[in-house]
Amino acid sequence: MTEAFNAWVGREVILQVALGDIKVPLRGRLLKDGDETVRMRIGEGWDVDIYKVMILAVEQDVVATRPA
């Protein structure tokens, strides 16, 4: 499962992330698919690493990719 998110790298996505009993959507650009984590840019220049085991779903962010 090392490259499970590779197809999403460089795209605007929404990750559904589990934090204990809480499910949180994270919106941003997927930057890197690592061995145990993915790196995501949230906002302007704020990069975070998220453990893959916490990710429940990934989907394209159609709002971010829609022309203004």
ABEGO torsion letter per residue (X at the ends): XAAAAAAABGBBBBBBBBBEABBBBBBEBBABBBAABBBBBBEBGBBBBBBAAABABBBBBAAAABBX
